[in-house]
Amino acid sequence: MVAEIDAALAAFVAEQRVFFVATAPSGDGGHVNCSPKGGRLHVLGAREVAYVDRVGSGAETIAHLRQNGRIVVMLCAFTGPPRIVRLHGRGTVIEPGDAAFAPLFAGLGEDALGVRSIVRVTVERIANSCGFGVPRYRLEGERDDMATWCAKKGQGGLRSYVRDKNATSIDGLPAVRRLDAP
């Protein structure tokens, strides 16, 4: 266990080019969701991280966070010494148009391509493990598929896509509220 995100852990987080988030609805029903995320996980403080959530085929993470807030973020070292870090906590969804969105988004220094929300996580537990079973991989580069897809859809097409695909989860839970975004 690690007490907080110190400078060394923040450096590890900054080096990772992919991370995973897992959420689940409350109760016995519903689907557990685990999503890979490209881009950056930003350390906001000793017990707070955030990432830019971009338009996708579903909105499970958003729906689960709105329902119960539970989330775990997992980072794996695919290069260098083996390591896995899990950040367990409570997440909130901040959508464009929410008062907190613009200042937080500006501070993250990311582009606006397909932005649907920001997920901010208050970290309650930090688990650090060996990662001996995680294979080594090399980054070939970033994909340009999101940019191509967004350009093809255009702003109106993206808004329609979010309205059609991101209003509810696969279990029917409410997800994206501001259906005029991105």
N, C-alpha and C positions, 0 to 999 in steps of 0.2 A: 504494500500500500504506500501511496505517496500522499503527503499532507496537502500539497497545493501545487499549482503549476508554477514552478520556479523558472529561472532563466534557462537552465539546461533542458527542461521538458518543453518550454516554449520554443527553443531552437529545434528540437526534434519535430515538434508539430509543424513548424514552418517549412521544414525540409520535405515533408510528405506531399506527394502530388495526387494521392487518392486516399479517401477514407470512407468508412461505412457508417451508416446510421441505422439503428434498429428501434422499432416502436411496436406497440400492440394495443388494441382496444382493451377496455376493461372487461372483466368477466370471462366466462368460458368460451364464448363464441367469438367469431371474427377471425381475421387473418393477421398473423404476425408479419411484419414487413421489415425487410432488410434492403437498404438501397446503397449502391456505390455512389460516391460523389467525387467528381473531379473538381479542380480548382483548389482553393485554399480554405483551411480551417483557421480562423483568426483567433488568437488569444487576446481577450479583452481585459483580463485581470487574473488574479491568482486562482479564481474559481469561476471564471466565465469565458466562454468561447462563442463564436458565431460563424455562420457560413451563409453565402448567398444561395438561395434556393431558386433554381431556374425551371422554366416550363418543362413539364414532363408528361408522360402518358397517364400518370395517375397522381393522386395527391394524398397517399396514405399517411405519410409522415405528418403533414399538416392536420389531417383529420384526427389522428391519434393524439397529437399534442393538444389540439383544441378540446378533446374529450378528457384526457387524464394527465397530460404533460410529461409522461415518462419517456425517457430516451436514453440510449447509450450510443456514444460515438466511439468507433474503434479505428485505430491507426496501426498499420503494420510496417515495419522496416523491410523493404524489398531489396535494399542495398545496405552495405555497412553491417555493423553488428546486429544480430537478431534481436528484435524487440517488438512487443505488442503493448499498446496502451489503450485502456478502455476508460472513457469518461462517462460515468453514470450521472444522470441528473434530471432536471426539470427544464423542459423547453417551452419557449413561447414563439409564436409566429407573428412577425411584424410585416404587414403588407404595405406596398406603396399607397400613399394617402393617409396611413396612420401617422400620428404626430412624431413618433420616434423613428420613423423610417429614414427620412432624408438625412438627418445628422449622422445616424449610424452608417448608412450606406456610403456617405461621403468619406467617412473615416476608414472604410475598408479598402478604398482605392481600387475597386473593381469596375469593369465595364458593365453597361446596362443591358447587354444582350440577353433577351429572354428572361429577365428577372421577374420572378413571381412573388418572392418574399425574402425575408431574412429570418433564419432560425437562430435564436439566441438561447444558449444553454447555461443554466446555473448548475455548476458541477458540484455534486454532493459526495462523490466517491471517485477516487482515481486508482485504478489497478494497473500495475506494471508487471508484465510477465516476459518470459525468455524469448518466445518466438522461434525456437529451434526448428519447428516444423514448417515455417513459412519459407517458401522457395525464394531464390534471388531472381529479380527481374530488372531489366534496364528499360528506362523510359525512351521510347522512340520519338515521341513528340506529342503535341496536343492535336486532337481531332478538330477539323473544321466543319464537321457535320452540323453542329448546332447553328453556327453562323449561316450556313447555306440554307438550312431548313427555315430559320427565322426570316431570312431575306425573301425566300420563296413565299412564305405565308403573308408577309407584310404585317403592319400593326393591326389592321382590321381582322386578318386571318388569325393572328395570335390571340386576339381578344375572343373571337368565336371559339377557338380551340379550348381556351381556358374555361369559358362558359360551358362548353359541351363535355369536356373531359375531366375538369378539376373541381367542379362544384361539390361533388360527394366522393367518398371513398368507395372501394369495391363492396364494402359492407353497408353502404348507404349513410355513413356518418357525414355531417357537414364538413366541408374542407375550405376551399378558397372562398372568402367572403366578398372580396372586391373583384367581381367578375368582369370588370372593365380593364383589368391589368392583363398584360404588361403595357 
